[in-house]
Each structure stands twice: as C-alpha cells, then as structure tokens.
Amino acid sequence: MSGLLNLSELPWQLRVVPVEIGLLVSALRLVELLFDSLVMEAVHKTYLDYLSPRCLLKMKLQTLSISSAGATVFITLSFLMAASALPIPQLTLAPRMHEGSFQSTNWSGYAVTGASGSVSDAKGSWTVPAIQGTCPGTNQYSSFWVGIDGFSSGTVEQTGTDSDCQNGAPTYYAWYEFYPHPSFLINGLTIRPGDHMTADASFNGRSFTVTITDTSTSQSFSTSARVHSAQRSSAEWIAEAPSSSGGILPLADFGTVSYSSCTATVSGTSGTIGSFGSSVQVITMVSNSGAVKAQPSALSGSGDSFSVTWKSAGP
C-alpha cells in the first residue's frame, strides 16, 4: 500500500457508507487532495496480546453504518483532522507468560502493574533510533512509546515515535493514541534519528493527558481526552511491532533503542521501574514460532533505564 490516500484504499469507516453518498464523491476527492501531502503508511499500535478471544472477536467485528447525513458530518470532520493528524484504525491481539516474564508477538520492554485505578502517571525518555542498513523492498515498522494501560486491559493512553522503512526509505514521525479513539500522527513534530524524546502519560482524576517533547529541537505536543473505560492498571515503556488490518507488521531493524528516566506513579507512590519490585514485568517480543524479534536488557542499577535490541523482523 502506498503512502497516499487512494479512493480505492479508503478506511473501512468510509467503505461501509451506503451507496447514497455517491453525490459526495467530489468532496471525498477534495479530502484526498488534502491528505496527499500528509498521509504516510497507515499503521497502528496494539496491545500486548492479553485480551480474551471473546474481546478479540468483538473488536475485529466492529462495523460502522452511517446515513448520508452522517457521511457528510464525517467528511467535515476529516477536513478538520487533516490539519493536524491522521486517524488510524485499531486492532487487538493476544499474551503468553512464562514464570513471571512475558513473551509477546508485538511488544518488548517493561511494564509496571497495579490494581485497577492505581496508575496515574508514566514518564520516560528515549533516543530515536536510526534504521540500520538499507531499507528492504517491503515496508517495515518499529514504534517506541510510553503509556498507561494495554498490558492487561482494553484501553491504552500512549504517545511515541516510529522508525520505519516505507517505500524503500527510512521514515520517522511522532504519534499519540487514546483507545478507543483512533491513533493520530503528530504533524507538528519533525522527528529525526538521534533526537532525544521525553514523554509523559498522566491521569488527573477526570481525563488523560499525553505530552511528547523533542528536546533536541524544543518541539512539544500535548493533548488530553477522557477514556471512560480505562482501567489505569499498568504503566509501560515499549518497543513495538505495529499492526495493520492484516495483523502484525514486519519489525524494522532499529538496532538498539535506549530508554532512560523511566518512572511511574502507582497508588500515589512515584518511583523508577525497578522500585516497584514484583510488580515489574519484563516483555520479550517473539515471532509466532518463538524466535526472538526484540530483546530487552536488564534494568540499570538505578532501575530507571534499559535498552531493547532488534533481533529479527518476524512477524
């Protein structure tokens, strides 16, 4: 799939609109033109494969039926979203646990778990890794983020960056997500390999706020949203193989990404990852056959730093 929005490749939300919106084709073409300069390959972030098969089936079968009037509203909103970000569909997958450590087909890194409603903040920093070698002919992706939820719950509040191979070229960008709302690309941040990023996901009693800052360029972005079904039961610092509607995508060779200054607030107590003892979960990304795709290191002596090293593309 190319990085441009073709009418034949419209998101499913538009493809299910009834035939009556034929009169709106010209408006759709205008939306396409607006997105032409903004859209990159549509990928999205998913959870650690921890949801039950019933939840998985429910999310995969979600559909949207709207009237012609509803389609007009959707197109109007598309004009507004084009100015700042691209909505991306959502997918859910499933985990495997081995003696307290976890294997996942899409996550690698660390999580701190707590009781429902206990997690109020996750902070961390990383250096945007450069794609290693020459990009292959097929597209590959890798995401790096800090967030709340998703380890053992059905929501996620997160922000991060990608280091991808798209159309044969290294591609770097920032994004955020408040599931069940869609993911968005952050067009206001220009991301380059080697940039030092800091991110914060927090809950203030009513809504979540995610903030991401490129300290190398002094660019910053922050936004807030309510996520009514959020469990607030985990904080995460993750390298991820994103997904498309077809499943987990090949993991781009990012070499090694280094995380630092990683802290969480759980039940009112703030500390480094390592300070949470038995609540710390280490996650290794593996392929369906069990081959390691991305390997996290041990935590540093201070308990706030670690790295993740690429091993294979998978998926």
Backbone bond lengths (Angstrom), bond angles and torsions (degrees), N, CA, C in turn:
res aa  C-N    CA-C-N  psi(-1)  N-CA   C-N-CA  omega(-1)  CA-C   N-CA-C  phi
1 M - - - 1.460 - - 1.512 109.03 -
2 S 1.318 116.55 132.39 1.453 119.68 -179.77 1.513 110.16 -76.52
3 G 1.340 115.66 169.27 1.449 119.66 -179.66 1.506 113.62 -79.67
4 L 1.355 118.72 -6.99 1.447 121.53 -178.95 1.516 109.94 -93.21
5 L 1.329 115.94 152.07 1.451 121.59 -178.25 1.522 108.72 -85.31
6 N 1.335 117.41 104.77 1.455 122.04 175.96 1.518 109.16 -94.64
7 L 1.320 116.73 145.52 1.455 119.33 -178.92 1.518 111.72 -60.89
8 S 1.343 117.90 -29.04 1.455 120.93 178.40 1.507 112.43 -74.82
9 E 1.367 116.98 -11.67 1.456 121.30 -177.80 1.518 111.32 -119.11
10 L 1.359 116.76 29.29 1.458 120.33 179.93 1.514 110.56 -63.50
11 P 1.364 118.25 150.98 1.467 121.11 176.16 1.514 110.91 -55.59
12 W 1.341 116.11 155.50 1.458 120.52 -177.92 1.508 112.46 -58.84
13 Q 1.359 117.10 -27.20 1.464 119.06 -179.72 1.524 110.77 -59.14
14 L 1.346 116.65 -35.03 1.457 119.94 -179.51 1.524 110.82 -86.70
15 R 1.337 117.97 -33.29 1.443 120.46 -176.43 1.520 112.34 -66.56
16 V 1.349 117.63 -23.91 1.457 119.56 179.99 1.519 112.57 -89.37
17 V 1.330 118.74 -2.50 1.459 121.30 178.50 1.523 109.42 -63.57
18 P 1.353 120.41 135.62 1.461 122.73 -178.61 1.519 112.86 -57.74
19 V 1.339 113.63 163.93 1.466 120.35 -175.57 1.507 112.06 -61.22
20 E 1.351 117.07 -23.53 1.474 119.27 -175.22 1.519 113.21 -58.18
21 I 1.326 120.13 -16.44 1.459 119.49 -176.63 1.519 111.51 -84.33
22 G 1.352 116.09 13.30 1.456 118.86 177.44 1.515 112.16 -54.87
23 L 1.341 115.75 -32.84 1.460 119.77 179.47 1.515 112.19 -67.25
24 L 1.336 117.51 -12.55 1.462 120.43 -177.09 1.518 112.36 -99.25
25 V 1.334 117.59 9.78 1.461 120.59 -177.30 1.524 111.82 -57.64
26 S 1.331 115.97 -41.26 1.462 118.06 -179.66 1.518 111.23 -62.00
27 A 1.342 116.96 -36.36 1.460 119.59 177.09 1.516 110.94 -66.90
28 L 1.337 115.94 -38.66 1.460 119.40 177.69 1.519 111.23 -62.39
29 R 1.328 116.66 -39.25 1.461 119.64 179.33 1.527 110.79 -65.00
30 L 1.332 116.85 -33.81 1.449 119.69 176.69 1.523 110.52 -67.32
31 V 1.352 116.27 -40.32 1.460 119.84 175.12 1.517 110.06 -58.96
32 E 1.344 115.91 -41.65 1.463 120.16 179.91 1.524 110.63 -59.61
33 L 1.324 116.93 -42.76 1.459 120.00 -179.46 1.514 111.15 -64.13
34 L 1.351 116.55 -40.19 1.454 119.90 179.01 1.516 111.54 -63.07
35 F 1.338 116.43 -37.30 1.456 119.79 -178.22 1.520 112.81 -79.73
36 D 1.335 118.66 -20.96 1.460 121.16 -173.38 1.518 113.13 -51.36
37 S 1.348 116.59 -37.99 1.456 119.78 -177.42 1.517 113.11 -89.86
38 L 1.363 116.25 -2.14 1.456 119.22 -173.88 1.518 114.12 -115.91
39 V 1.324 117.37 -28.92 1.455 120.65 -168.00 1.522 112.12 -82.80
40 M 1.323 115.54 131.93 1.452 121.46 169.16 1.518 107.64 -111.01
41 E 1.295 117.20 179.64 1.462 121.59 179.76 1.527 109.88 -50.85
42 A 1.331 116.92 127.77 1.459 121.45 -176.45 1.521 110.17 -78.92
43 V 1.309 115.89 110.03 1.457 121.90 174.77 1.511 107.15 -129.39
44 H 1.306 116.90 164.15 1.445 118.64 178.36 1.518 110.62 -146.90
45 K 1.324 113.92 163.29 1.457 121.07 -176.13 1.521 109.23 -94.55
46 T 1.314 116.59 148.53 1.446 119.73 -179.09 1.520 109.86 -129.62
47 Y 1.318 115.09 177.80 1.445 121.03 -179.01 1.513 111.47 -87.00
48 L 1.326 115.87 162.24 1.458 119.89 163.42 1.517 106.26 -56.20
49 D 1.344 117.95 137.73 1.457 118.20 -172.43 1.522 109.60 -69.45
50 Y 1.348 114.57 81.47 1.454 121.74 -172.27 1.515 113.26 -126.74
51 L 1.339 117.71 0.73 1.457 119.45 -179.39 1.519 109.88 -89.80
52 S 1.333 115.42 152.48 1.468 120.41 -178.46 1.519 109.84 -69.22
53 P 1.360 117.87 158.11 1.465 120.34 176.41 1.516 112.43 -55.90
54 R 1.325 117.67 -33.31 1.465 119.77 179.61 1.520 110.56 -64.69
55 C 1.348 116.90 -43.98 1.468 120.14 177.65 1.515 110.13 -64.02
56 L 1.327 117.27 -40.89 1.454 121.64 179.92 1.508 110.37 -59.60
57 L 1.349 116.89 -46.57 1.447 120.69 -179.02 1.516 110.68 -63.40
58 K 1.322 116.81 -41.99 1.461 120.83 -179.17 1.518 110.60 -60.83
59 M 1.344 117.69 -43.76 1.457 120.72 -175.97 1.525 110.77 -72.75
60 K 1.337 117.43 -34.93 1.450 119.37 179.88 1.518 111.82 -71.23
61 L 1.346 117.46 -25.09 1.446 120.61 -176.99 1.517 113.14 -94.86
62 Q 1.347 116.79 3.91 1.456 118.88 178.83 1.523 110.32 -60.27
63 T 1.348 116.98 133.24 1.458 121.62 175.33 1.508 108.53 -133.74
64 L 1.327 115.70 168.17 1.454 120.84 -179.07 1.513 108.23 -135.56
65 S 1.331 117.77 122.44 1.450 122.66 175.65 1.520 108.08 -115.89
66 I 1.323 116.01 124.60 1.457 119.41 -178.32 1.514 109.57 -133.34
67 S 1.321 115.59 153.51 1.456 121.65 178.81 1.514 110.15 -79.96
68 S 1.339 116.29 176.35 1.457 119.94 176.37 1.516 111.03 -60.62
69 A 1.333 115.79 -38.20 1.465 118.37 177.76 1.508 110.61 -64.76
70 G 1.338 115.80 -40.71 1.451 119.68 177.76 1.514 111.66 -63.08
71 A 1.340 116.20 -37.34 1.463 119.80 178.13 1.509 110.94 -62.75
72 T 1.347 116.01 -38.75 1.466 119.54 178.62 1.518 110.50 -62.11
73 V 1.341 116.57 -41.99 1.465 120.46 177.65 1.512 110.67 -62.28
74 F 1.347 116.64 -42.94 1.463 120.26 -178.70 1.522 110.94 -61.54
75 I 1.344 116.46 -42.57 1.461 120.03 -179.71 1.518 110.52 -65.04
76 T 1.353 116.20 -39.49 1.463 118.99 177.48 1.512 111.02 -60.74
77 L 1.339 116.34 -43.59 1.462 119.84 177.61 1.518 111.33 -63.80
78 S 1.337 116.90 -33.25 1.463 120.07 179.21 1.518 110.92 -61.84
79 F 1.333 117.26 -37.63 1.459 120.21 177.14 1.523 110.33 -60.30
80 L 1.345 116.12 -42.68 1.458 119.95 -178.44 1.517 111.03 -68.02
81 M 1.336 117.97 -42.63 1.453 121.21 -177.98 1.519 111.97 -67.67
82 A 1.331 116.84 -29.91 1.460 119.50 -178.05 1.517 111.85 -61.83
83 A 1.323 117.05 -25.36 1.459 120.12 -178.80 1.514 112.99 -70.92
84 S 1.338 117.25 -21.35 1.462 117.93 -174.83 1.517 115.50 -132.98
85 A 1.339 118.64 -31.06 1.449 117.87 -172.34 1.515 111.44 -163.47
86 L 1.328 115.75 160.32 1.448 123.12 179.23 1.521 110.39 -106.84
87 P 1.365 119.09 124.42 1.464 119.59 176.56 1.520 110.16 -72.92
88 I 1.342 116.80 140.76 1.448 122.09 -176.84 1.517 109.05 -126.79
89 P 1.348 119.55 134.87 1.466 121.20 179.79 1.518 112.13 -62.39
90 Q 1.320 115.76 168.46 1.468 121.61 -175.76 1.516 110.57 -120.63
91 L 1.310 117.53 149.91 1.460 123.57 178.91 1.520 108.34 -141.24
92 T 1.307 116.61 155.03 1.461 120.68 178.70 1.522 110.29 -125.91
93 L 1.288 117.06 144.67 1.463 121.24 178.10 1.526 111.05 -127.23
94 A 1.409 119.27 -167.83 1.451 119.99 -176.41 1.537 120.22 -130.22
95 P 2.149 136.46 153.42 1.459 126.97 -172.04 1.493 115.92 -108.90
96 R 1.258 114.36 170.57 1.457 120.39 170.69 1.522 107.07 -130.41
97 M 1.316 117.04 134.59 1.454 121.05 -178.23 1.520 109.66 -115.71
98 H 1.308 116.70 138.31 1.456 122.04 178.02 1.524 109.27 -133.53
99 E 1.326 116.33 102.40 1.456 123.05 174.44 1.531 112.75 52.11
100 G 1.333 116.66 48.21 1.454 120.68 174.65 1.508 114.81 89.91
101 S 1.338 118.71 -21.05 1.457 121.60 172.73 1.520 107.80 -99.64
102 F 1.318 115.92 159.76 1.453 119.69 -173.80 1.521 110.81 -120.72
103 Q 1.329 114.99 147.25 1.451 122.17 168.51 1.513 107.92 -114.73
104 S 1.317 116.39 134.81 1.452 122.05 -177.50 1.520 108.56 -136.43
105 T 1.296 116.45 148.54 1.461 119.86 177.36 1.526 112.94 -84.12
106 N 1.344 117.24 -5.62 1.472 117.99 -177.91 1.530 114.88 -137.02
107 W 1.336 119.68 -10.64 1.468 121.60 -178.45 1.527 111.20 -119.21
108 S 1.340 114.92 148.74 1.464 121.77 167.36 1.521 108.15 -146.96
109 G 1.328 116.34 133.01 1.462 119.98 -179.63 1.515 110.69 148.48
110 Y 1.336 115.73 -140.91 1.460 120.83 -176.46 1.530 111.08 -132.54
111 A 1.326 114.47 150.52 1.464 122.24 172.60 1.516 108.58 -135.94
112 V 1.323 115.80 149.00 1.457 122.84 170.61 1.522 106.58 -116.38
113 T 1.318 117.04 124.45 1.460 120.85 -176.23 1.523 111.11 -106.01
114 G 1.327 114.59 155.55 1.461 120.77 179.04 1.514 110.13 -155.31
115 A 1.326 116.05 -179.66 1.461 120.76 177.53 1.515 110.12 -66.97
116 S 1.310 116.60 157.67 1.453 121.07 177.39 1.534 110.10 -56.53
117 G 1.315 116.31 130.72 1.457 121.97 179.84 1.513 115.07 84.82
118 S 1.344 117.60 5.12 1.468 119.64 -173.60 1.526 114.65 -93.53
119 V 1.332 117.99 -23.60 1.470 120.99 -174.07 1.530 110.06 -91.39
120 S 1.323 116.38 124.11 1.466 120.02 -178.23 1.524 113.53 -120.95
121 D 1.345 118.10 -8.04 1.458 117.85 -178.57 1.528 110.75 -161.22
122 A 1.322 115.65 144.59 1.465 122.95 171.19 1.515 107.70 -141.15
123 K 1.324 116.49 129.39 1.467 121.60 179.73 1.522 109.11 -129.88
124 G 1.332 115.55 153.23 1.452 119.08 175.85 1.508 111.77 -175.31
125 S 1.327 115.16 165.47 1.463 121.94 178.80 1.519 109.05 -132.14
126 W 1.325 116.31 153.20 1.462 121.56 174.74 1.534 108.77 -155.04
127 T 1.308 114.79 161.53 1.458 121.39 174.64 1.522 108.28 -102.99
128 V 1.325 117.11 127.56 1.463 121.34 -177.42 1.523 109.21 -60.75
129 P 1.337 118.36 116.40 1.461 119.74 -177.78 1.522 111.74 -77.92
130 A 1.321 116.01 145.24 1.463 121.51 177.02 1.516 109.89 -84.64
131 I 1.304 116.61 142.85 1.460 121.25 172.86 1.522 108.42 -60.52
132 Q 1.340 115.66 134.15 1.456 120.98 -176.89 1.531 110.83 -90.07
133 G 1.331 116.72 135.15 1.453 121.17 177.31 1.514 112.53 68.86
134 T 1.327 115.21 -152.54 1.462 122.20 -178.26 1.519 109.82 -99.54
135 C 1.322 116.43 136.90 1.463 120.04 178.49 1.518 110.31 -63.47
136 P 1.330 117.15 138.21 1.467 120.35 177.86 1.516 111.39 -74.58
137 G 1.314 116.00 177.08 1.456 120.54 -179.72 1.511 113.45 -69.41
138 T 1.339 116.65 -27.19 1.459 120.30 178.52 1.530 110.13 -95.70
139 N 1.317 116.59 148.74 1.460 121.04 -179.49 1.528 110.87 -69.40
140 Q 1.336 115.52 142.53 1.456 122.65 176.85 1.529 108.72 -137.84
141 Y 1.337 116.87 156.51 1.457 121.20 -170.24 1.525 111.58 -141.70
142 S 1.331 116.17 150.73 1.464 121.50 171.05 1.520 108.38 -152.38
143 S 1.338 115.60 134.16 1.464 122.35 -176.76 1.521 110.21 -121.20
144 F 1.347 116.07 147.41 1.465 122.44 -178.15 1.522 107.53 -135.68
145 W 1.344 116.18 124.23 1.453 117.31 -171.03 1.526 113.16 -153.79
146 V 1.335 113.24 167.36 1.459 123.95 173.34 1.521 106.45 -126.09
147 G 1.342 117.40 138.51 1.454 117.81 -178.85 1.511 113.72 -167.45
148 I 1.325 113.65 179.63 1.458 124.07 176.78 1.527 107.84 -118.90
149 D 1.328 116.63 140.30 1.463 124.24 176.24 1.535 112.46 74.70
150 G 1.335 113.95 170.31 1.453 121.37 179.47 1.510 113.98 103.93
151 F 1.333 117.97 -23.59 1.463 120.38 -179.86 1.525 111.39 -70.49
152 S 1.324 116.24 -42.81 1.468 120.42 -179.24 1.519 111.06 -141.18
153 S 1.332 116.74 28.90 1.463 120.49 -177.65 1.519 109.63 -146.06
154 G 1.326 115.94 171.03 1.460 121.35 -173.63 1.506 115.68 -96.89
155 T 1.336 118.32 13.02 1.461 120.51 175.14 1.516 108.43 -125.88
156 V 1.328 115.27 169.15 1.468 120.00 175.54 1.520 108.55 -155.28
157 E 1.324 115.49 136.05 1.460 122.38 178.68 1.529 106.06 -127.44
158 Q 1.336 117.99 106.40 1.451 120.40 -166.51 1.527 111.68 -152.73
159 T 1.339 115.49 160.46 1.457 121.61 173.42 1.518 108.78 -149.07
160 G 1.338 116.42 148.49 1.454 119.16 -176.98 1.506 112.93 -173.02
161 T 1.338 115.26 -163.06 1.466 122.08 -179.98 1.523 109.46 -130.71
162 D 1.332 115.18 161.82 1.460 121.89 174.59 1.511 110.32 -120.08
163 S 1.337 115.21 146.18 1.466 123.15 168.17 1.523 105.08 -123.95
164 D 1.316 117.74 102.04 1.459 123.24 -171.13 1.529 111.57 -119.06
165 C 1.324 114.20 165.55 1.466 122.67 164.34 1.521 106.85 -112.63
166 Q 1.317 117.30 108.91 1.449 121.36 -179.62 1.524 109.11 -124.38
167 N 1.332 114.89 126.94 1.463 121.08 179.74 1.525 111.54 53.74
168 G 1.341 116.05 37.49 1.448 121.15 175.17 1.514 115.88 82.21
169 A 1.344 117.49 6.11 1.467 120.13 -176.43 1.526 110.62 -131.86
170 P 1.347 118.36 144.01 1.463 121.03 173.78 1.524 110.54 -60.67
171 T 1.333 116.56 136.39 1.458 121.97 -176.86 1.528 108.45 -135.49
172 Y 1.332 116.65 132.98 1.457 121.58 -175.71 1.524 109.01 -130.37
173 Y 1.331 116.85 137.41 1.460 120.43 -179.80 1.520 110.19 -163.34
174 A 1.339 116.10 167.11 1.465 123.18 178.36 1.526 109.35 -113.50
175 W 1.313 116.06 157.72 1.460 121.76 -177.15 1.533 109.92 -155.64
176 Y 1.347 115.52 168.54 1.472 120.95 172.68 1.521 108.79 -146.95
177 E 1.335 115.51 164.50 1.454 120.33 -178.40 1.532 111.43 -155.41
178 F 1.342 114.94 136.60 1.468 122.68 168.72 1.530 106.55 -126.14
179 Y 1.321 117.11 86.17 1.458 117.72 179.66 1.537 109.96 -70.44
180 P 1.351 120.57 136.51 1.453 127.06 18.85 1.518 116.42 -87.22
181 H 1.318 119.32 7.18 1.459 120.05 170.70 1.519 108.37 -71.06
182 P 1.342 118.52 157.13 1.465 119.88 -177.59 1.516 112.20 -72.29
183 S 1.322 115.44 166.34 1.461 121.82 173.37 1.529 109.62 -79.90
184 F 1.321 116.30 154.76 1.459 121.08 179.85 1.517 110.86 -135.36
185 L 1.317 115.83 137.57 1.453 121.15 168.92 1.517 108.52 -76.64
186 I 1.325 117.67 141.73 1.463 122.08 179.47 1.524 107.56 -100.25
187 N 1.318 115.94 100.20 1.454 119.99 -175.65 1.523 112.94 -76.10
188 G 1.345 116.87 -14.95 1.457 120.04 -177.87 1.517 114.45 -79.24
189 L 1.339 117.49 -8.82 1.460 121.25 178.79 1.530 109.72 -109.62
190 T 1.314 116.49 128.07 1.467 122.29 174.99 1.521 107.82 -97.92
191 I 1.322 116.43 111.22 1.462 122.11 -173.34 1.528 110.09 -101.02
192 R 1.329 115.11 133.30 1.466 121.23 177.63 1.525 108.94 -130.45
193 P 1.330 117.02 149.98 1.477 118.66 176.83 1.515 110.30 -60.14
194 G 1.327 115.88 139.64 1.453 121.03 -177.60 1.508 113.90 94.20
195 D 1.344 117.84 -13.73 1.464 120.47 177.45 1.528 109.74 -65.08
196 H 1.322 115.54 142.91 1.463 120.88 178.06 1.519 108.28 -96.30
197 M 1.338 116.03 122.10 1.459 122.11 -176.10 1.526 110.28 -110.26
198 T 1.314 116.56 145.59 1.463 122.17 167.58 1.521 107.61 -125.93
199 A 1.330 116.55 145.73 1.461 120.46 -178.77 1.512 109.66 -141.97
200 D 1.322 115.00 150.85 1.458 121.63 -179.34 1.524 108.19 -143.96
201 A 1.317 117.22 129.67 1.460 122.84 171.22 1.520 106.99 -119.42
202 S 1.332 117.04 125.00 1.460 119.63 -174.45 1.526 111.51 -139.93
203 F 1.327 115.15 159.79 1.459 122.87 177.52 1.519 108.29 -125.85
204 N 1.350 116.68 130.42 1.459 120.13 -173.99 1.524 113.82 -108.71
205 G 1.337 116.65 13.17 1.459 120.16 -178.18 1.504 113.43 104.41
206 R 1.331 116.91 -21.32 1.461 121.67 178.63 1.526 112.64 -128.80
207 S 1.322 117.17 -38.31 1.460 120.39 -175.31 1.522 110.55 -145.10
208 F 1.324 114.43 164.75 1.454 122.04 175.81 1.527 109.81 -97.69
209 T 1.323 115.50 145.54 1.466 121.50 173.89 1.519 108.29 -127.68
210 V 1.327 116.16 132.18 1.463 120.28 172.29 1.529 107.69 -116.77
211 T 1.319 114.31 136.40 1.467 121.40 179.59 1.520 108.26 -131.43
212 I 1.321 116.78 131.56 1.455 121.35 176.57 1.523 108.34 -129.79
213 T 1.337 116.22 133.80 1.467 121.84 -176.38 1.514 109.26 -130.37
214 D 1.314 115.37 132.18 1.463 122.07 171.11 1.523 106.02 -94.10
215 T 1.324 116.68 97.67 1.467 119.59 -175.20 1.525 111.65 -70.76
216 S 1.327 117.20 -14.55 1.471 120.28 177.19 1.520 111.44 -74.34
217 T 1.341 117.51 -27.09 1.464 121.50 -178.54 1.521 112.41 -118.61
218 S 1.336 117.38 -5.21 1.476 123.98 -177.05 1.522 112.08 65.80
219 Q 1.318 117.87 19.08 1.462 121.42 174.06 1.517 109.06 -85.41
220 S 1.335 116.16 142.27 1.451 120.19 -178.73 1.518 110.54 -145.36
221 F 1.316 116.02 153.00 1.466 122.24 178.45 1.520 108.27 -142.66
222 S 1.337 116.19 139.53 1.461 120.90 178.46 1.518 109.18 -145.42
223 T 1.313 116.44 142.69 1.459 120.87 177.20 1.516 109.14 -153.45
224 S 1.328 116.02 158.15 1.466 121.50 -177.04 1.521 110.56 -130.16
225 A 1.327 115.99 154.96 1.465 121.65 176.75 1.520 109.28 -161.49
226 R 1.316 115.56 154.17 1.457 120.89 171.53 1.523 109.06 -90.62
227 V 1.315 116.26 137.51 1.463 122.02 175.97 1.526 105.42 -127.81
228 H 1.319 115.90 95.16 1.464 120.77 -165.97 1.523 113.56 -65.19
229 S 1.331 117.71 -29.32 1.464 119.36 -177.55 1.525 112.98 -97.00
230 A 1.327 117.41 10.66 1.466 120.33 -177.82 1.521 111.38 -63.32
231 Q 1.333 116.49 134.89 1.459 122.00 -179.67 1.530 112.86 -88.46
232 R 1.312 117.60 -25.60 1.470 122.69 -176.20 1.540 110.36 50.74
233 S 1.343 114.43 52.26 1.456 119.96 -175.67 1.528 113.41 -115.05
234 S 1.335 118.38 5.41 1.466 120.09 178.38 1.520 110.50 -160.92
235 A 1.330 114.91 153.19 1.469 123.01 170.85 1.520 106.57 -122.11
236 E 1.340 117.47 143.23 1.467 120.43 -174.43 1.517 112.91 -137.21
237 W 1.349 113.21 152.35 1.470 123.85 173.66 1.528 104.59 -135.43
238 I 1.336 116.89 105.34 1.469 120.28 -160.74 1.530 113.16 -133.95
239 A 1.339 115.16 142.14 1.466 123.24 160.70 1.523 105.75 -102.17
240 E 1.324 117.70 131.36 1.463 121.37 -170.46 1.517 112.16 -130.61
241 A 1.323 115.35 145.63 1.461 122.47 165.20 1.524 106.38 -92.81
242 P 1.350 118.42 106.86 1.466 120.32 -177.29 1.527 111.53 -64.03
243 S 1.332 115.04 175.08 1.462 121.37 -177.08 1.512 111.38 -130.03
244 S 1.318 115.07 159.58 1.454 122.51 170.36 1.521 106.98 -123.59
245 S 1.324 117.66 -173.88 1.458 119.97 179.83 1.525 111.66 -62.64
246 G 1.343 116.86 -19.76 1.457 120.61 179.68 1.516 114.39 -89.09
247 G 1.339 117.73 -2.80 1.448 121.17 179.76 1.514 112.63 119.95
248 I 1.326 116.46 -162.08 1.461 121.64 -176.55 1.519 109.90 -70.26
249 L 1.334 115.74 135.54 1.458 121.79 -177.92 1.521 111.08 -90.58
250 P 1.340 118.04 158.94 1.469 120.93 177.07 1.526 110.83 -58.28
251 L 1.329 116.16 138.72 1.457 122.23 -177.92 1.528 109.65 -83.78
252 A 1.329 116.89 119.05 1.462 121.44 179.28 1.518 110.50 -65.97
253 D 1.335 116.65 143.66 1.462 121.61 -179.67 1.523 109.50 -74.33
254 F 1.339 115.70 100.18 1.466 121.63 -179.57 1.522 112.05 -98.77
255 G 1.346 116.92 3.30 1.461 119.27 -177.97 1.516 110.81 72.84
256 T 1.318 116.58 -107.08 1.462 122.28 177.18 1.527 109.29 -135.85
257 V 1.331 116.19 134.29 1.461 121.09 173.59 1.521 107.75 -110.64
258 S 1.323 116.40 137.37 1.467 121.95 -177.93 1.524 110.53 -112.20
259 Y 1.330 116.24 125.91 1.458 122.72 175.78 1.528 109.01 -103.26
260 S 1.336 116.58 146.24 1.461 121.62 178.39 1.521 109.47 -147.92
261 S 1.341 115.76 167.69 1.476 122.17 177.60 1.524 111.64 51.89
262 C 1.325 116.72 41.08 1.463 121.85 -177.26 1.524 110.19 -89.43
263 T 1.322 116.45 116.69 1.459 122.07 -178.64 1.519 110.13 -135.06
264 A 1.323 115.57 160.37 1.462 122.45 176.94 1.520 109.14 -141.12
265 T 1.328 114.98 159.15 1.461 121.44 171.47 1.513 107.70 -120.67
266 V 1.339 116.01 117.36 1.462 122.59 -177.52 1.522 108.32 -128.84
267 S 1.322 116.13 124.80 1.485 122.02 -178.46 1.525 110.77 53.20
268 G 1.325 116.41 38.55 1.457 121.84 176.38 1.510 115.13 81.98
269 T 1.333 118.36 -3.83 1.464 121.94 -179.89 1.519 109.78 -104.38
270 S 1.325 116.43 125.60 1.462 121.71 179.92 1.523 109.90 -102.02
271 G 1.327 116.29 142.00 1.451 120.26 178.85 1.507 111.73 -172.40
272 T 1.319 116.28 175.18 1.452 121.67 176.62 1.523 110.04 -72.82
273 I 1.321 116.32 167.54 1.463 119.39 177.72 1.527 110.14 -52.16
274 G 1.327 116.11 -49.87 1.455 120.78 -174.83 1.511 114.99 -64.13
275 S 1.324 117.47 -20.64 1.467 120.07 -177.13 1.521 112.85 -73.71
276 F 1.336 117.14 -10.04 1.462 119.95 -176.08 1.528 113.24 -94.47
277 G 1.331 117.28 7.84 1.460 121.96 169.31 1.505 115.23 53.93
278 S 1.332 116.12 -121.78 1.464 121.30 -175.17 1.522 113.20 -69.74
279 S 1.327 117.67 -9.21 1.471 120.88 177.24 1.522 112.17 -83.86
280 V 1.340 117.29 -3.17 1.464 121.69 179.68 1.523 109.47 -84.53
281 Q 1.322 116.96 129.58 1.456 123.02 178.89 1.537 108.75 -118.57
282 V 1.327 116.94 128.69 1.458 121.69 176.84 1.523 107.88 -103.11
283 I 1.328 116.18 135.06 1.466 121.84 -171.15 1.526 109.73 -123.66
284 T 1.330 116.33 126.60 1.459 122.69 176.61 1.526 109.27 -109.35
285 M 1.337 116.59 132.01 1.454 120.29 178.50 1.529 109.78 -86.09
286 V 1.340 115.68 129.13 1.461 120.99 -179.62 1.526 109.42 -131.74
287 S 1.322 115.43 160.98 1.458 121.08 174.33 1.525 109.46 -81.35
288 N 1.313 116.14 173.27 1.465 119.80 178.37 1.526 111.71 -59.90
289 S 1.345 116.98 -27.01 1.462 120.83 179.31 1.521 112.61 -86.22
290 G 1.344 116.94 -5.29 1.452 121.10 178.86 1.510 115.27 98.51
291 A 1.345 117.84 -2.19 1.464 120.92 177.42 1.523 109.92 -69.71
292 V 1.333 117.23 137.57 1.462 120.88 -178.06 1.527 110.08 -70.94
293 K 1.330 115.53 130.57 1.463 122.02 176.97 1.529 111.61 -101.75
294 A 1.336 117.30 -38.38 1.465 122.11 178.84 1.518 108.71 -149.19
295 Q 1.339 115.41 128.68 1.466 121.54 -172.57 1.520 111.18 -114.26
296 P 1.339 118.93 121.29 1.458 120.30 175.57 1.527 110.62 -80.09
297 S 1.325 115.85 148.30 1.460 120.69 175.13 1.520 109.48 -83.82
298 A 1.329 115.68 174.53 1.458 119.65 169.80 1.524 109.10 -69.36
299 L 1.322 116.93 158.16 1.461 120.58 174.94 1.531 109.95 -67.00
300 S 1.316 115.35 151.31 1.460 120.53 175.36 1.525 109.66 -67.28
301 G 1.327 116.36 169.05 1.458 120.57 179.22 1.509 112.63 -59.11
302 S 1.330 117.48 -31.39 1.467 121.20 179.07 1.518 112.21 -79.44
303 G 1.342 117.08 -11.85 1.457 121.27 175.98 1.507 115.04 79.77
304 D 1.343 118.00 8.04 1.460 119.44 -175.82 1.518 113.55 -118.75
305 S 1.329 118.06 4.01 1.461 121.17 -175.50 1.522 110.88 -136.09
306 F 1.332 115.54 151.13 1.455 122.42 175.39 1.529 107.54 -166.36
307 S 1.294 116.03 174.22 1.463 120.83 175.86 1.519 109.08 -133.24
308 V 1.332 115.33 160.70 1.459 121.99 173.82 1.523 107.09 -127.00
309 T 1.325 117.11 130.90 1.459 122.12 -177.06 1.522 110.42 -114.54
310 W 1.332 114.77 131.74 1.473 121.78 177.35 1.522 109.59 -68.70
311 K 1.339 117.04 137.47 1.464 122.09 178.27 1.526 112.66 -120.18
312 S 1.349 116.90 -40.37 1.454 120.20 -179.60 1.516 109.57 -160.26
313 A 1.335 116.09 160.03 1.468 120.92 -174.33 1.516 112.74 -79.42
314 G 1.323 117.65 -27.28 1.456 118.95 -174.64 1.531 110.22 69.35
315 P 1.327 120.02 -144.36 1.475 125.93 6.41 1.489 112.97 -81.90
